[in-house]
Amino acid sequence: MRLIAGNARAVLAVATLFLAACGSDSTGPTSLDSNAALQSLALGLNQLGGVESPTTSEATSAFSAIAPLLDKVNVTIDGASQGMYAVGLRESFPPGTCEETLFVDPLFPPQPGVCTPPSLGVAIILWQTHSATQPPDKLVLLVADVGTSNFDFTGQAMPAVALYAEGQNSVFTSESGTLTTQVAASNQTCNVALPPYAKSGTCSFASFTEQGSIVLSEFTINGPGTRTLTLGIPSMTLDGLWLAITEVQPVPLTGSMQVPAGMVRRIITGLTGGVR
């Protein structure tokens, strides 16, 4: 789940997808069982991932393996507690892997001697839903790294990214804040369809420990809005998958891989493209 974009405009581009990826706003957490909650998430991720993402039926079938591990967590949005379902995904690469040789852009060949290690290898998905047949009412996507990640876009390096959607009309993107992440793999393995840039790899169920605070600003079709909110993540632990890629192979860089939408598609593949 690589984030190839080099500036904030890539994040704003995918924000428009969030406008169509969520259902109507809910009044709070519901009592749906894990399978129903994951069916709703599959609908939202399928819309978000676009035509190359797995079908909803494929996602629903694959999510059945994750259902027993699905957690509910509490976060705050502008100080108000929100109960949400939660799942995590980590992707790691062998030492010496370089972004420049992993994703091949024929228009911009890699510079000799330049090696950028793959970054943003952790994704946390939080969502709130009232129906298995509707996309999530509220959806949070956090893309960061193990350790403490910075969401400040004013720096030179590509920061971590947070996206939050509520209902069909409100989308927020991160502008500052930090998130501290720790991931521990279990001894239980999982069978996951490898992404195209992985020649070999192993999957394990894992626990994710998260804590942080992120400020997000509203994004509209006409550009940045004036509303901001703060996502508070108290110390919490949730379950998910760790895909440890042991051998990589170069793949052509396409347009869908240059914004987080492409990264979301790879998250979908990791979560739904063959878990059984």
HURAQUI-V200607 format. One record per residue. N is the residue number from 0. RES is the residue in three letters. PSI is psi in whole degrees, -180 to 180 (999 if undefined). Layout:
BEGIN
N|RES|PSI ; N|RES|PSI
END
This chain:
BEGIN
0|MET|70 ; 1|ARG|142 ; 2|LEU|99 ; 3|ILE|-24 ; 4|ALA|146 ; 5|GLY|5 ; 6|ASN|174 ; 7|ALA|-22 ; 8|ARG|-30 ; 9|ALA|-39 ; 10|VAL|-41 ; 11|LEU|-31 ; 12|ALA|-43 ; 13|VAL|-19 ; 14|ALA|-33 ; 15|THR|-29 ; 16|LEU|-33 ; 17|PHE|-27 ; 18|LEU|-30 ; 19|ALA|-1 ; 20|ALA|-6 ; 21|CYS|153 ; 22|GLY|-162 ; 23|SER|153 ; 24|ASP|139 ; 25|SER|170 ; 26|THR|-6 ; 27|GLY|-177 ; 28|PRO|154 ; 29|THR|180 ; 30|SER|29 ; 31|LEU|147 ; 32|ASP|174 ; 33|SER|-42 ; 34|ASN|-42 ; 35|ALA|-42 ; 36|ALA|-40 ; 37|LEU|-30 ; 38|GLN|-41 ; 39|SER|-44 ; 40|LEU|-40 ; 41|ALA|-40 ; 42|LEU|-45 ; 43|GLY|-44 ; 44|LEU|-33 ; 45|ASN|-43 ; 46|GLN|-40 ; 47|LEU|-35 ; 48|GLY|-21 ; 49|GLY|-164 ; 50|VAL|-21 ; 51|GLU|-4 ; 52|SER|160 ; 53|PRO|155 ; 54|THR|160 ; 55|THR|-38 ; 56|SER|-40 ; 57|GLU|-44 ; 58|ALA|-44 ; 59|THR|-43 ; 60|SER|-44 ; 61|ALA|-35 ; 62|PHE|-18 ; 63|SER|-27 ; 64|ALA|-29 ; 65|ILE|-23 ; 66|ALA|-44 ; 67|PRO|-20 ; 68|LEU|-3 ; 69|LEU|132 ; 70|ASP|158 ; 71|LYS|134 ; 72|VAL|165 ; 73|ASN|125 ; 74|VAL|174 ; 75|THR|142 ; 76|ILE|111 ; 77|ASP|42 ; 78|GLY|-12 ; 79|ALA|128 ; 80|SER|137 ; 81|GLN|123 ; 82|GLY|129 ; 83|MET|150 ; 84|TYR|155 ; 85|ALA|142 ; 86|VAL|147 ; 87|GLY|157 ; 88|LEU|129 ; 89|ARG|143 ; 90|GLU|124 ; 91|SER|156 ; 92|PHE|158 ; 93|PRO|152 ; 94|PRO|143 ; 95|GLY|-2 ; 96|THR|135 ; 97|CYS|135 ; 98|GLU|-38 ; 99|GLU|-32 ; 100|THR|-14 ; 101|LEU|-44 ; 102|PHE|114 ; 103|VAL|116 ; 104|ASP|111 ; 105|PRO|-22 ; 106|LEU|-23 ; 107|PHE|79 ; 108|PRO|151 ; 109|PRO|146 ; 110|GLN|140 ; 111|PRO|135 ; 112|GLY|-2 ; 113|VAL|128 ; 114|CYS|113 ; 115|THR|113 ; 116|PRO|144 ; 117|PRO|138 ; 118|SER|179 ; 119|LEU|61 ; 120|GLY|9 ; 121|VAL|132 ; 122|ALA|132 ; 123|ILE|127 ; 124|ILE|123 ; 125|LEU|139 ; 126|TRP|159 ; 127|GLN|133 ; 128|THR|157 ; 129|HIS|-5 ; 130|SER|139 ; 131|ALA|-19 ; 132|THR|8 ; 133|GLN|149 ; 134|PRO|164 ; 135|PRO|147 ; 136|ASP|-37 ; 137|LYS|138 ; 138|LEU|129 ; 139|VAL|130 ; 140|LEU|120 ; 141|LEU|124 ; 142|VAL|116 ; 143|ALA|-161 ; 144|ASP|167 ; 145|VAL|142 ; 146|GLY|-155 ; 147|THR|121 ; 148|SER|144 ; 149|ASN|135 ; 150|PHE|17 ; 151|ASP|119 ; 152|PHE|-2 ; 153|THR|-15 ; 154|GLY|177 ; 155|GLN|-37 ; 156|ALA|153 ; 157|MET|120 ; 158|PRO|176 ; 159|ALA|163 ; 160|VAL|136 ; 161|ALA|135 ; 162|LEU|138 ; 163|TYR|130 ; 164|ALA|135 ; 165|GLU|123 ; 166|GLY|-159 ; 167|GLN|-5 ; 168|ASN|-5 ; 169|SER|120 ; 170|VAL|136 ; 171|PHE|143 ; 172|THR|149 ; 173|SER|147 ; 174|GLU|-18 ; 175|SER|173 ; 176|GLY|176 ; 177|THR|158 ; 178|LEU|129 ; 179|THR|127 ; 180|THR|134 ; 181|GLN|140 ; 182|VAL|134 ; 183|ALA|124 ; 184|ALA|148 ; 185|SER|-179 ; 186|ASN|-2 ; 187|GLN|122 ; 188|THR|162 ; 189|CYS|157 ; 190|ASN|111 ; 191|VAL|136 ; 192|ALA|125 ; 193|LEU|145 ; 194|PRO|164 ; 195|PRO|-24 ; 196|TYR|2 ; 197|ALA|120 ; 198|LYS|-31 ; 199|SER|159 ; 200|GLY|169 ; 201|THR|153 ; 202|CYS|138 ; 203|SER|146 ; 204|PHE|147 ; 205|ALA|161 ; 206|SER|141 ; 207|PHE|127 ; 208|THR|124 ; 209|GLU|147 ; 210|GLN|135 ; 211|GLY|-176 ; 212|SER|130 ; 213|ILE|132 ; 214|VAL|130 ; 215|LEU|147 ; 216|SER|148 ; 217|GLU|142 ; 218|PHE|132 ; 219|THR|171 ; 220|ILE|-30 ; 221|ASN|3 ; 222|GLY|-172 ; 223|PRO|139 ; 224|GLY|-168 ; 225|THR|-13 ; 226|ARG|138 ; 227|THR|160 ; 228|LEU|162 ; 229|THR|125 ; 230|LEU|115 ; 231|GLY|129 ; 232|ILE|97 ; 233|PRO|166 ; 234|SER|120 ; 235|MET|157 ; 236|THR|135 ; 237|LEU|168 ; 238|ASP|160 ; 239|GLY|-154 ; 240|LEU|148 ; 241|TRP|112 ; 242|LEU|109 ; 243|ALA|104 ; 244|ILE|125 ; 245|THR|-20 ; 246|GLU|134 ; 247|VAL|164 ; 248|GLN|142 ; 249|PRO|146 ; 250|VAL|148 ; 251|PRO|141 ; 252|LEU|120 ; 253|THR|170 ; 254|GLY|-36 ; 255|SER|-13 ; 256|MET|8 ; 257|GLN|-4 ; 258|VAL|165 ; 259|PRO|-20 ; 260|ALA|-42 ; 261|GLY|-39 ; 262|MET|-40 ; 263|VAL|-39 ; 264|ARG|-39 ; 265|ARG|-31 ; 266|ILE|-43 ; 267|ILE|-44 ; 268|THR|-43 ; 269|GLY|-36 ; 270|LEU|-29 ; 271|THR|-6 ; 272|GLY|44 ; 273|GLY|4 ; 274|VAL|131 ; 275|ARG|999
END
